[in-house]
Amino acid sequence: MKIDERLDRLTERHEALTQTVELLTRDLQSIRDFSRDIAEGTARLLHIAQIHEQRITRLEGGEK
């Protein structure tokens, strides 16, 4: 294999690796966004559960 062929192959591999890293970076950002959305949704559900717990306590004659 001549040096030019080896350089061409290395260039192709480098381009393929670059594309892979770009795709992985986008996927990681999507996962971060999804995780943030899950965390926000969980916080909202926790808040709703706390409100319901306080309401049940009041209805049962407790304080709060």
Helices and strands as residue ranges (DSSP letters): H 3-59
